[in-house]
Amino acid sequence: MLYPRQVVLVTCRGEGWANIVPVAWSIPLSFEPPLVGISLSPKRYSHELIRKAGEFVINIPTLQLLKAVMETGSCSGRDTDKFSRCGLTPAPAKHLKTPIISECVAHIECRLHKEVELGDHTLFVGEVLEAYADPNYFDGECYTEQADLVYQLGGELFVRLGRRVSA
Amino acid sequence: MLYPRQVVLVTCRGEGWANIVPVAWSIPLSFEPPLVGISLSPKRYSHELIRKAGEFVINIPTLQLLKAVMETGSCSGRDTDKFSRCGLTPAPAKHLKTPIISECVAHIECRLHKEVELGDHTLFVGEVLEAYADPNYFDGECYTEQADLVYQLGGELFVRLGRRVSA
């Protein structure tokens, strides 16, 4: 009942290639220091990669990338280079060795701050080193109307963001 | 950049009256056991109430309640009965002494499982005792198109959920 939720693509680095995992369980956690969290099952290959590398990037996709987003969730980085399989392009991050996804409209570079085991998932808490976005999609305060972000309602059902409402 | 986010109304019980706090930082954390998290600043009166009572309820509002949602954020439960001030109606929860908000379309009753200090906020992790919703707004799997949920884009700007998209 805490859906629809924004789906983000988390990148992390492995031995051979970097990996991508779609994550619907993300949350801002603190302003000072700036902390964000992503909750991942230990079954995911990215779980061990993030633990080893001590860093990750949150990349924000739009609905134009929905097919690629779905594809990143349907195979494992243990045996697949997801960047190449999903038609996504890695680019260097500013502060980390983990690549960002060029096609995404915003990026949050995180250094692993803490891991918290909570039930069948681990909350990876990252300290935000830098967050930046394409100015066409983010005006410095919030996303512009052009930013057709990916909100999952459940399973393979998504919802488009609609009209704005002022309080 | 992890916005828009759903705004939920968290209820908790105090000495004299129950309190309500609007929360945009919430997250599912585990399937088994079912855990959810809400991140709250220690400045909020609800922070000490949840710690003392060891329980809270997540209530899901719709945009019809936007004025009341904004109002719950503009005063403190230390000196105000927010239910009466915001025109919201308390009703008994099924498992807790904390009241639910009748006007909301879904409710998640939580027993406090863990507190995690993260920067300038505390993540309150709740074990879900029961989650239930008005069937007009939630079909058992996900929210129906009638459910005009509250998504905050930033500050006093919100966004309506729009058309559905199948992957």
HADDOCK unambig.tbl for C-alpha pairs under 7 A between the chains (distance, minus, plus):
assign (segid A and resid 2 and name CA) (segid B and resid 28 and name CA) 6.98 0.50 0.50
assign (segid A and resid 25 and name CA) (segid B and resid 27 and name CA) 5.97 0.50 0.50
assign (segid A and resid 25 and name CA) (segid B and resid 28 and name CA) 6.26 0.50 0.50
assign (segid A and resid 26 and name CA) (segid B and resid 27 and name CA) 6.65 0.50 0.50
assign (segid A and resid 27 and name CA) (segid B and resid 25 and name CA) 5.97 0.50 0.50
assign (segid A and resid 27 and name CA) (segid B and resid 26 and name CA) 6.65 0.50 0.50
assign (segid A and resid 27 and name CA) (segid B and resid 27 and name CA) 6.32 0.50 0.50
assign (segid A and resid 28 and name CA) (segid B and resid 2 and name CA) 7.00 0.50 0.50
assign (segid A and resid 28 and name CA) (segid B and resid 25 and name CA) 6.26 0.50 0.50
assign (segid A and resid 29 and name CA) (segid B and resid 39 and name CA) 6.23 0.50 0.50
assign (segid A and resid 29 and name CA) (segid B and resid 118 and name CA) 6.67 0.50 0.50
assign (segid A and resid 29 and name CA) (segid B and resid 121 and name CA) 6.49 0.50 0.50
assign (segid A and resid 30 and name CA) (segid B and resid 118 and name CA) 6.54 0.50 0.50
assign (segid A and resid 30 and name CA) (segid B and resid 119 and name CA) 5.28 0.50 0.50
assign (segid A and resid 30 and name CA) (segid B and resid 120 and name CA) 5.37 0.50 0.50
assign (segid A and resid 30 and name CA) (segid B and resid 121 and name CA) 5.52 0.50 0.50
assign (segid A and resid 31 and name CA) (segid B and resid 120 and name CA) 6.59 0.50 0.50
assign (segid A and resid 32 and name CA) (segid B and resid 119 and name CA) 6.07 0.50 0.50
assign (segid A and resid 32 and name CA) (segid B and resid 120 and name CA) 5.96 0.50 0.50
assign (segid A and resid 33 and name CA) (segid B and resid 119 and name CA) 5.70 0.50 0.50
assign (segid A and resid 39 and name CA) (segid B and resid 29 and name CA) 6.22 0.50 0.50
assign (segid A and resid 66 and name CA) (segid B and resid 167 and name CA) 6.86 0.50 0.50
assign (segid A and resid 67 and name CA) (segid B and resid 167 and name CA) 6.86 0.50 0.50
assign (segid A and resid 118 and name CA) (segid B and resid 29 and name CA) 6.67 0.50 0.50
assign (segid A and resid 118 and name CA) (segid B and resid 30 and name CA) 6.54 0.50 0.50
assign (segid A and resid 119 and name CA) (segid B and resid 30 and name CA) 5.28 0.50 0.50
assign (segid A and resid 119 and name CA) (segid B and resid 32 and name CA) 6.07 0.50 0.50
assign (segid A and resid 119 and name CA) (segid B and resid 33 and name CA) 5.70 0.50 0.50
assign (segid A and resid 120 and name CA) (segid B and resid 30 and name CA) 5.36 0.50 0.50
assign (segid A and resid 120 and name CA) (segid B and resid 31 and name CA) 6.59 0.50 0.50
assign (segid A and resid 120 and name CA) (segid B and resid 32 and name CA) 5.96 0.50 0.50
assign (segid A and resid 121 and name CA) (segid B and resid 29 and name CA) 6.50 0.50 0.50
assign (segid A and resid 121 and name CA) (segid B and resid 30 and name CA) 5.52 0.50 0.50
assign (segid A and resid 142 and name CA) (segid B and resid 153 and name CA) 6.34 0.50 0.50
assign (segid A and resid 142 and name CA) (segid B and resid 154 and name CA) 6.16 0.50 0.50
assign (segid A and resid 153 and name CA) (segid B and resid 142 and name CA) 6.35 0.50 0.50
assign (segid A and resid 154 and name CA) (segid B and resid 142 and name CA) 6.16 0.50 0.50
assign (segid A and resid 156 and name CA) (segid B and resid 166 and name CA) 5.97 0.50 0.50
assign (segid A and resid 156 and name CA) (segid B and resid 167 and name CA) 5.38 0.50 0.50
assign (segid A and resid 157 and name CA) (segid B and resid 165 and name CA) 6.06 0.50 0.50
assign (segid A and resid 157 and name CA) (segid B and resid 166 and name CA) 4.83 0.50 0.50
assign (segid A and resid 157 and name CA) (segid B and resid 167 and name CA) 6.42 0.50 0.50
assign (segid A and resid 158 and name CA) (segid B and resid 164 and name CA) 5.69 0.50 0.50
assign (segid A and resid 158 and name CA) (segid B and resid 165 and name CA) 4.93 0.50 0.50
assign (segid A and resid 158 and name CA) (segid B and resid 166 and name CA) 6.01 0.50 0.50
assign (segid A and resid 159 and name CA) (segid B and resid 161 and name CA) 6.74 0.50 0.50
assign (segid A and resid 159 and name CA) (segid B and resid 162 and name CA) 6.23 0.50 0.50
assign (segid A and resid 159 and name CA) (segid B and resid 163 and name CA) 5.77 0.50 0.50
assign (segid A and resid 159 and name CA) (segid B and resid 164 and name CA) 4.29 0.50 0.50
assign (segid A and resid 159 and name CA) (segid B and resid 165 and name CA) 5.55 0.50 0.50
assign (segid A and resid 160 and name CA) (segid B and resid 161 and name CA) 6.39 0.50 0.50
assign (segid A and resid 160 and name CA) (segid B and resid 162 and name CA) 5.01 0.50 0.50
assign (segid A and resid 160 and name CA) (segid B and resid 163 and name CA) 5.37 0.50 0.50
assign (segid A and resid 160 and name CA) (segid B and resid 164 and name CA) 6.06 0.50 0.50
assign (segid A and resid 160 and name CA) (segid B and resid 165 and name CA) 6.83 0.50 0.50
assign (segid A and resid 161 and name CA) (segid B and resid 159 and name CA) 6.74 0.50 0.50
assign (segid A and resid 161 and name CA) (segid B and resid 160 and name CA) 6.40 0.50 0.50
assign (segid A and resid 161 and name CA) (segid B and resid 161 and name CA) 4.91 0.50 0.50
assign (segid A and resid 161 and name CA) (segid B and resid 162 and name CA) 5.11 0.50 0.50
assign (segid A and resid 162 and name CA) (segid B and resid 159 and name CA) 6.22 0.50 0.50
assign (segid A and resid 162 and name CA) (segid B and resid 160 and name CA) 5.00 0.50 0.50
assign (segid A and resid 162 and name CA) (segid B and resid 161 and name CA) 5.10 0.50 0.50
assign (segid A and resid 162 and name CA) (segid B and resid 162 and name CA) 4.29 0.50 0.50
assign (segid A and resid 163 and name CA) (segid B and resid 159 and name CA) 5.77 0.50 0.50
assign (segid A and resid 163 and name CA) (segid B and resid 160 and name CA) 5.35 0.50 0.50
assign (segid A and resid 164 and name CA) (segid B and resid 158 and name CA) 5.69 0.50 0.50
assign (segid A and resid 164 and name CA) (segid B and resid 159 and name CA) 4.30 0.50 0.50
assign (segid A and resid 164 and name CA) (segid B and resid 160 and name CA) 6.05 0.50 0.50
assign (segid A and resid 165 and name CA) (segid B and resid 157 and name CA) 6.05 0.50 0.50
assign (segid A and resid 165 and name CA) (segid B and resid 158 and name CA) 4.94 0.50 0.50
assign (segid A and resid 165 and name CA) (segid B and resid 159 and name CA) 5.57 0.50 0.50
assign (segid A and resid 165 and name CA) (segid B and resid 160 and name CA) 6.85 0.50 0.50
assign (segid A and resid 166 and name CA) (segid B and resid 156 and name CA) 5.97 0.50 0.50
assign (segid A and resid 166 and name CA) (segid B and resid 157 and name CA) 4.82 0.50 0.50
assign (segid A and resid 166 and name CA) (segid B and resid 158 and name CA) 6.01 0.50 0.50
assign (segid A and resid 167 and name CA) (segid B and resid 66 and name CA) 6.86 0.50 0.50
assign (segid A and resid 167 and name CA) (segid B and resid 67 and name CA) 6.86 0.50 0.50
assign (segid A and resid 167 and name CA) (segid B and resid 156 and name CA) 5.38 0.50 0.50
assign (segid A and resid 167 and name CA) (segid B and resid 157 and name CA) 6.40 0.50 0.50
